Amino acid sequence: MTLTLTSIDQLNDVAKTFISTIGKRRIFAFYGSMGAGKTTFIAAVCKALGVTDTVTSPTFAIVNEYEVAHQQHPAFPQGEVVYHFDFYRINHKEEIYDMGYEEYLYSGRLCLIEWPEVLGDLLPDDAVKVQIEEQADGSRTLIVG
């Protein structure tokens, strides 16, 4: 599936469309260059799910945990936890092991991962790849699958 975002005004609608395709999948790996909009899109997805916390990049914390405050989607009830990872600053796989990544990725909860390249073979096989590409006109293309 390909989604196109030509204006920031479309962000919430594109996030809702993305959510409508999640199904039972729970691990999403977001690929894209610095500034492509990974964190911005993940924040919109969380908002569309009913998260009221401020969603920021967990660059230094590695993982942020958000709670769905208001159910917006049947698969994500109030109280459901969403994990948001940013592996940009990870230098060694030992850091990933030390943070207990398996407890998160195999929890059955929604995991939204920035810079999944760092995980290498630790990224579960069922992770859905989401490529965010910035176009010359400033629009974004999201290729999901």
Salt bridges, closest charged atoms under 4 A:
GLU80 OE2 - ARG109 NH1 3.80
GLU114 OE2 - HIS84 NE2 2.63
ASP121 OD1 - LYS93 NZ 2.68
GLU134 OE2 - ARG140 NH1 3.51
